[in-house]
Amino acid sequence: MKKSVFVAILSMSLLLTACGAKDKCLDLGGRWNEATQSCEK
């Protein structure tokens, strides 16, 4: 039981981190490349 909860929390934090990187890139005036999942200035 505890392992599945841990995995769920870990998955959610990874998703939030990925979204945060995209938002941060756009806030700094960059362009987000979906194919490479990276920020282009």
N, CA, C and O atoms as a Tripos MOL2 file, in Angstrom:
@<TRIPOS>MOLECULE
protein
  164   163    41     0     0
PROTEIN
NO_CHARGES

@<TRIPOS>ATOM
      1 N           0.8320   -1.2090    0.0000 N.3       1 MET1
      2 CA          0.0000    0.0000    0.0000 C.3       1 MET1
      3 C           0.8690    1.2630    0.0000 C.2       1 MET1
      4 O           0.6660    2.1720   -0.8050 O.2       1 MET1
      5 N           1.8290    1.2990    0.9070 N.am      2 LYS2
      6 CA          2.6620    2.5000    1.0080 C.3       2 LYS2
      7 C           3.4840    2.7230   -0.2520 C.2       2 LYS2
      8 O           3.7240    3.8640   -0.6470 O.2       2 LYS2
      9 N           3.9180    1.6330   -0.8870 N.am      3 LYS3
     10 CA          4.7370    1.7730   -2.0930 C.3       3 LYS3
     11 C           3.9410    2.4190   -3.2190 C.2       3 LYS3
     12 O           4.4680    3.2670   -3.9390 O.2       3 LYS3
     13 N           2.6820    2.0300   -3.3810 N.am      4 SER4
     14 CA          1.8690    2.6040   -4.4600 C.3       4 SER4
     15 C           1.6060    4.0870   -4.2200 C.2       4 SER4
     16 O           1.5660    4.8690   -5.1700 O.2       4 SER4
     17 N           1.4280    4.4750   -2.9740 N.am      5 VAL5
     18 CA          1.2260    5.8880   -2.6510 C.3       5 VAL5
     19 C           2.5010    6.6700   -2.9630 C.2       5 VAL5
     20 O           2.4450    7.7710   -3.5130 O.2       5 VAL5
     21 N           3.6410    6.0960   -2.6110 N.am      6 PHE6
     22 CA          4.9250    6.7410   -2.8890 C.3       6 PHE6
     23 C           5.1250    6.9290   -4.3930 C.2       6 PHE6
     24 O           5.5530    7.9930   -4.8390 O.2       6 PHE6
     25 N           4.8140    5.8970   -5.1640 N.am      7 VAL7
     26 CA          4.9610    5.9680   -6.6220 C.3       7 VAL7
     27 C           4.0270    7.0330   -7.1960 C.2       7 VAL7
     28 O           4.4170    7.7710   -8.1010 O.2       7 VAL7
     29 N           2.8110    7.1180   -6.6840 N.am      8 ALA8
     30 CA          1.8530    8.1190   -7.1630 C.3       8 ALA8
     31 C           2.3600    9.5340   -6.8760 C.2       8 ALA8
     32 O           2.2770   10.4100   -7.7370 O.2       8 ALA8
     33 N           2.8730    9.7540   -5.6890 N.am      9 ILE9
     34 CA          3.3900   11.0780   -5.3150 C.3       9 ILE9
     35 C           4.6110   11.4260   -6.1710 C.2       9 ILE9
     36 O           4.7580   12.5650   -6.6140 O.2       9 ILE9
     37 N           5.4700   10.4580   -6.3960 N.am     10 LEU10
     38 CA          6.6590   10.6780   -7.2190 C.3      10 LEU10
     39 C           6.2650   11.0430   -8.6450 C.2      10 LEU10
     40 O           6.8470   11.9500   -9.2400 O.2      10 LEU10
     41 N           5.2850   10.3440   -9.1920 N.am     11 SER11
     42 CA          4.8170   10.6270  -10.5520 C.3      11 SER11
     43 C           4.2500   12.0340  -10.6520 C.2      11 SER11
     44 O           4.5340   12.7520  -11.6110 O.2      11 SER11
     45 N           3.4550   12.4300   -9.6760 N.am     12 MET12
     46 CA          2.8550   13.7650   -9.6890 C.3      12 MET12
     47 C           3.9310   14.8410   -9.6010 C.2      12 MET12
     48 O           3.8520   15.8530  -10.2970 O.2      12 MET12
     49 N           4.9300   14.6350   -8.7550 N.am     13 SER13
     50 CA          5.9800   15.6490   -8.6200 C.3      13 SER13
     51 C           6.7960   15.7670   -9.9050 C.2      13 SER13
     52 O           7.2310   16.8630  -10.2590 O.2      13 SER13
     53 N           7.0090   14.6630  -10.6040 N.am     14 LEU14
     54 CA          7.7260   14.7220  -11.8790 C.3      14 LEU14
     55 C           6.9180   15.4910  -12.9120 C.2      14 LEU14
     56 O           7.4770   16.2780  -13.6760 O.2      14 LEU14
     57 N           5.6130   15.2710  -12.9430 N.am     15 LEU15
     58 CA          4.7570   15.9950  -13.8810 C.3      15 LEU15
     59 C           4.7550   17.4890  -13.5740 C.2      15 LEU15
     60 O           4.8260   18.3140  -14.4850 O.2      15 LEU15
     61 N           4.6730   17.8320  -12.2990 N.am     16 LEU16
     62 CA          4.6590   19.2400  -11.9090 C.3      16 LEU16
     63 C           5.9890   19.9090  -12.2390 C.2      16 LEU16
     64 O           6.0210   21.0700  -12.6480 O.2      16 LEU16
     65 N           7.0680   19.1850  -12.0640 N.am     17 THR17
     66 CA          8.3880   19.7270  -12.3880 C.3      17 THR17
     67 C           8.4960   19.9970  -13.8810 C.2      17 THR17
     68 O           9.0210   21.0320  -14.2900 O.2      17 THR17
     69 N           8.0050   19.0810  -14.6870 N.am     18 ALA18
     70 CA          8.0500   19.2550  -16.1440 C.3      18 ALA18
     71 C           7.2350   20.4730  -16.5630 C.2      18 ALA18
     72 O           7.6730   21.2590  -17.4030 O.2      18 ALA18
     73 N           6.0540   20.6270  -15.9780 N.am     19 CYS19
     74 CA          5.2140   21.7820  -16.2980 C.3      19 CYS19
     75 C           5.8910   23.0630  -15.8320 C.2      19 CYS19
     76 O           5.8210   24.0870  -16.5120 O.2      19 CYS19
     77 N           6.5400   23.0120  -14.6840 N.am     20 GLY20
     78 CA          7.2310   24.1730  -14.1510 C.3      20 GLY20
     79 C           8.3500   24.6360  -15.0670 C.2      20 GLY20
     80 O           8.5550   25.8380  -15.2380 O.2      20 GLY20
     81 N           9.0690   23.6990  -15.6530 N.am     21 ALA21
     82 CA         10.1660   24.0440  -16.5620 C.3      21 ALA21
     83 C           9.6230   24.7530  -17.7930 C.2      21 ALA21
     84 O          10.2140   25.7220  -18.2710 O.2      21 ALA21
     85 N           8.5050   24.2720  -18.3020 N.am     22 LYS22
     86 CA          7.8970   24.8850  -19.4900 C.3      22 LYS22
     87 C           7.4290   26.3030  -19.1640 C.2      22 LYS22
     88 O           7.6800   27.2370  -19.9260 O.2      22 LYS22
     89 N           6.7500   26.4580  -18.0280 N.am     23 ASP23
     90 CA          6.2570   27.7750  -17.6240 C.3      23 ASP23
     91 C           7.4040   28.7490  -17.3920 C.2      23 ASP23
     92 O           7.3280   29.9130  -17.7850 O.2      23 ASP23
     93 N           8.4630   28.2700  -16.7550 N.am     24 LYS24
     94 CA          9.6220   29.1170  -16.4730 C.3      24 LYS24
     95 C          10.2450   29.6030  -17.7770 C.2      24 LYS24
     96 O          10.6220   30.7680  -17.9010 O.2      24 LYS24
     97 N          10.3490   28.7040  -18.7380 N.am     25 CYS25
     98 CA         10.9100   29.0460  -20.0480 C.3      25 CYS25
     99 C          10.0860   30.1490  -20.7020 C.2      25 CYS25
    100 O          10.6390   31.1380  -21.1840 O.2      25 CYS25
    101 N           8.7790   29.9840  -20.7190 N.am     26 LEU26
    102 CA          7.8990   30.9670  -21.3510 C.3      26 LEU26
    103 C           7.9280   32.2990  -20.6110 C.2      26 LEU26
    104 O           7.8630   33.3600  -21.2320 O.2      26 LEU26
    105 N           8.0270   32.2430  -19.2790 N.am     27 ASP27
    106 CA          8.0960   33.4720  -18.4820 C.3      27 ASP27
    107 C           9.3560   34.2680  -18.8020 C.2      27 ASP27
    108 O           9.3490   35.4980  -18.7590 O.2      27 ASP27
    109 N          10.4410   33.5590  -19.1230 N.am     28 LEU28
    110 CA         11.7070   34.2240  -19.4290 C.3      28 LEU28
    111 C          11.7910   34.6660  -20.8850 C.2      28 LEU28
    112 O          12.8240   35.1680  -21.3280 O.2      28 LEU28
    113 N          10.7060   34.4800  -21.6240 N.am     29 GLY29
    114 CA         10.6680   34.9340  -23.0080 C.3      29 GLY29
    115 C          11.2080   33.9260  -24.0070 C.2      29 GLY29
    116 O          11.4540   34.2620  -25.1660 O.2      29 GLY29
    117 N          11.3920   32.6950  -23.5620 N.am     30 GLY30
    118 CA         11.8900   31.6600  -24.4610 C.3      30 GLY30
    119 C          10.7530   30.9640  -25.1870 C.2      30 GLY30
    120 O           9.5770   31.2770  -25.0000 O.2      30 GLY30
    121 N          11.1380   30.0200  -26.0130 N.am     31 ARG31
    122 CA         10.1670   29.2190  -26.7570 C.3      31 ARG31
    123 C          10.3310   27.7700  -26.3320 C.2      31 ARG31
    124 O          11.4510   27.2590  -26.3250 O.2      31 ARG31
    125 N           9.2460   27.0940  -25.9770 N.am     32 TRP32
    126 CA          9.3210   25.7110  -25.5270 C.3      32 TRP32
    127 C           9.2310   24.7700  -26.7180 C.2      32 TRP32
    128 O           8.2890   24.8520  -27.5070 O.2      32 TRP32
    129 N          10.1930   23.8870  -26.8510 N.am     33 ASN33
    130 CA         10.2150   22.9030  -27.9300 C.3      33 ASN33
    131 C           9.6460   21.5940  -27.3920 C.2      33 ASN33
    132 O          10.2850   20.9270  -26.5780 O.2      33 ASN33
    133 N           8.4400   21.2210  -27.8440 N.am     34 GLU34
    134 CA          7.7810   20.0060  -27.3630 C.3      34 GLU34
    135 C           8.5450   18.7480  -27.7640 C.2      34 GLU34
    136 O           8.5820   17.7790  -27.0060 O.2      34 GLU34
    137 N           9.1500   18.7520  -28.9390 N.am     35 ALA35
    138 CA          9.8420   17.5600  -29.4320 C.3      35 ALA35
    139 C          11.0390   17.1970  -28.5560 C.2      35 ALA35
    140 O          11.2460   16.0280  -28.2320 O.2      35 ALA35
    141 N          11.8230   18.2010  -28.1760 N.am     36 THR36
    142 CA         13.0260   17.9330  -27.3860 C.3      36 THR36
    143 C          12.8190   18.2160  -25.9000 C.2      36 THR36
    144 O          13.7140   17.9720  -25.0910 O.2      36 THR36
    145 N          11.6380   18.7320  -25.5370 N.am     37 GLN37
    146 CA         11.3330   19.0830  -24.1460 C.3      37 GLN37
    147 C          12.3920   20.0230  -23.5780 C.2      37 GLN37
    148 O          12.8620   19.8450  -22.4540 O.2      37 GLN37
    149 N          12.7600   21.0260  -24.3730 N.am     38 SER38
    150 CA         13.7690   21.9800  -23.9240 C.3      38 SER38
    151 C          13.3700   23.3970  -24.3000 C.2      38 SER38
    152 O          12.4830   23.6240  -25.1230 O.2      38 SER38
    153 N          14.0540   24.3380  -23.6690 N.am     39 CYS39
    154 CA         13.7710   25.7500  -23.8830 C.3      39 CYS39
    155 C          14.7220   26.3150  -24.9290 C.2      39 CYS39
    156 O          15.9260   26.0610  -24.8910 O.2      39 CYS39
    157 N          14.1710   27.0810  -25.8580 N.am     40 GLU40
    158 CA         14.9900   27.7320  -26.8780 C.3      40 GLU40
    159 C          14.8580   29.2360  -26.7130 C.2      40 GLU40
    160 O          13.7510   29.7700  -26.6500 O.2      40 GLU40
    161 N          15.9750   29.9010  -26.6450 N.am     41 LYS41
    162 CA         15.9630   31.3610  -26.4540 C.3      41 LYS41
    163 C          15.7020   32.0790  -27.7470 C.2      41 LYS41
    164 O          15.6570   33.3090  -27.7730 O.2      41 LYS41
@<TRIPOS>BOND
     1     1     2 1
     2     2     3 1
     3     3     4 2
     4     3     5 am
     5     5     6 1
     6     6     7 1
     7     7     8 2
     8     7     9 am
     9     9    10 1
    10    10    11 1
    11    11    12 2
    12    11    13 am
    13    13    14 1
    14    14    15 1
    15    15    16 2
    16    15    17 am
    17    17    18 1
    18    18    19 1
    19    19    20 2
    20    19    21 am
    21    21    22 1
    22    22    23 1
    23    23    24 2
    24    23    25 am
    25    25    26 1
    26    26    27 1
    27    27    28 2
    28    27    29 am
    29    29    30 1
    30    30    31 1
    31    31    32 2
    32    31    33 am
    33    33    34 1
    34    34    35 1
    35    35    36 2
    36    35    37 am
    37    37    38 1
    38    38    39 1
    39    39    40 2
    40    39    41 am
    41    41    42 1
    42    42    43 1
    43    43    44 2
    44    43    45 am
    45    45    46 1
    46    46    47 1
    47    47    48 2
    48    47    49 am
    49    49    50 1
    50    50    51 1
    51    51    52 2
    52    51    53 am
    53    53    54 1
    54    54    55 1
    55    55    56 2
    56    55    57 am
    57    57    58 1
    58    58    59 1
    59    59    60 2
    60    59    61 am
    61    61    62 1
    62    62    63 1
    63    63    64 2
    64    63    65 am
    65    65    66 1
    66    66    67 1
    67    67    68 2
    68    67    69 am
    69    69    70 1
    70    70    71 1
    71    71    72 2
    72    71    73 am
    73    73    74 1
    74    74    75 1
    75    75    76 2
    76    75    77 am
    77    77    78 1
    78    78    79 1
    79    79    80 2
    80    79    81 am
    81    81    82 1
    82    82    83 1
    83    83    84 2
    84    83    85 am
    85    85    86 1
    86    86    87 1
    87    87    88 2
    88    87    89 am
    89    89    90 1
    90    90    91 1
    91    91    92 2
    92    91    93 am
    93    93    94 1
    94    94    95 1
    95    95    96 2
    96    95    97 am
    97    97    98 1
    98    98    99 1
    99    99   100 2
   100    99   101 am
   101   101   102 1
   102   102   103 1
   103   103   104 2
   104   103   105 am
   105   105   106 1
   106   106   107 1
   107   107   108 2
   108   107   109 am
   109   109   110 1
   110   110   111 1
   111   111   112 2
   112   111   113 am
   113   113   114 1
   114   114   115 1
   115   115   116 2
   116   115   117 am
   117   117   118 1
   118   118   119 1
   119   119   120 2
   120   119   121 am
   121   121   122 1
   122   122   123 1
   123   123   124 2
   124   123   125 am
   125   125   126 1
   126   126   127 1
   127   127   128 2
   128   127   129 am
   129   129   130 1
   130   130   131 1
   131   131   132 2
   132   131   133 am
   133   133   134 1
   134   134   135 1
   135   135   136 2
   136   135   137 am
   137   137   138 1
   138   138   139 1
   139   139   140 2
   140   139   141 am
   141   141   142 1
   142   142   143 1
   143   143   144 2
   144   143   145 am
   145   145   146 1
   146   146   147 1
   147   147   148 2
   148   147   149 am
   149   149   150 1
   150   150   151 1
   151   151   152 2
   152   151   153 am
   153   153   154 1
   154   154   155 1
   155   155   156 2
   156   155   157 am
   157   157   158 1
   158   158   159 1
   159   159   160 2
   160   159   161 am
   161   161   162 1
   162   162   163 1
   163   163   164 2
@<TRIPOS>SUBSTRUCTURE
     1 MET1         2 RESIDUE 1 A MET
     2 LYS2         6 RESIDUE 1 A LYS
     3 LYS3        10 RESIDUE 1 A LYS
     4 SER4        14 RESIDUE 1 A SER
     5 VAL5        18 RESIDUE 1 A VAL
     6 PHE6        22 RESIDUE 1 A PHE
     7 VAL7        26 RESIDUE 1 A VAL
     8 ALA8        30 RESIDUE 1 A ALA
     9 ILE9        34 RESIDUE 1 A ILE
    10 LEU10       38 RESIDUE 1 A LEU
    11 SER11       42 RESIDUE 1 A SER
    12 MET12       46 RESIDUE 1 A MET
    13 SER13       50 RESIDUE 1 A SER
    14 LEU14       54 RESIDUE 1 A LEU
    15 LEU15       58 RESIDUE 1 A LEU
    16 LEU16       62 RESIDUE 1 A LEU
    17 THR17       66 RESIDUE 1 A THR
    18 ALA18       70 RESIDUE 1 A ALA
    19 CYS19       74 RESIDUE 1 A CYS
    20 GLY20       78 RESIDUE 1 A GLY
    21 ALA21       82 RESIDUE 1 A ALA
    22 LYS22       86 RESIDUE 1 A LYS
    23 ASP23       90 RESIDUE 1 A ASP
    24 LYS24       94 RESIDUE 1 A LYS
    25 CYS25       98 RESIDUE 1 A CYS
    26 LEU26      102 RESIDUE 1 A LEU
    27 ASP27      106 RESIDUE 1 A ASP
    28 LEU28      110 RESIDUE 1 A LEU
    29 GLY29      114 RESIDUE 1 A GLY
    30 GLY30      118 RESIDUE 1 A GLY
    31 ARG31      122 RESIDUE 1 A ARG
    32 TRP32      126 RESIDUE 1 A TRP
    33 ASN33      130 RESIDUE 1 A ASN
    34 GLU34      134 RESIDUE 1 A GLU
    35 ALA35      138 RESIDUE 1 A ALA
    36 THR36      142 RESIDUE 1 A THR
    37 GLN37      146 RESIDUE 1 A GLN
    38 SER38      150 RESIDUE 1 A SER
    39 CYS39      154 RESIDUE 1 A CYS
    40 GLU40      158 RESIDUE 1 A GLU
    41 LYS41      162 RESIDUE 1 A LYS
